[in-house]
C-alpha cells in the first residue's frame, strides 16, 4: 500500500500546515505550477516526489520534470499533466493521451478548482487537487490524499489548508 499526497499550483508557497500531511504519506505527487527549486528540495528531503511542470515553471523545473508523467503505482496506471481539462471537456492533446495510455487515474492541476470525478467514457478517476498556494483566484487552499492498494484507490480525503488570503507561514522563507 502507498499513501499519496496530491498537490498542485503551489507557486513557490509551501504552507506549514501541509508538512504533517507530507510526513504521513509515502510519496508526494505534484500536478504542476511548482514555482521554484526550493520547494522541490524541501519536499524531496522529506519524501519522494513525482511531478510534472506547469505553465509558470521555468527551465530548471522543466529539466527535472516532464509535461506528462505516466507511471504505475502498485497496479494502478496514473497519468499526470498540468493543463488537462476535465471529463467531457478534455483538450485534444489529453484525449489522445487517455486513449493511448488508458490510465486508471488521471490527474491535472491548473484550474485551482478541486475536482474528483469518475469519468465513465474513459473508465478512470479524474483528480484535480485544486491549489495549495496563495496565488490565484481560489478561496480555499486544498490538496488530496489517498491510498493505493493493489488495483484500488482507497481513503480519498480532501485537505483544506485555510483561506488563500489568510495569514499562514511559507516554510520556504
Order of alpha helices (4+ residues) and beta strands (2+ residues): beta-alpha-beta-alpha-beta-alpha-beta-beta-alpha-beta-beta-beta-beta-beta
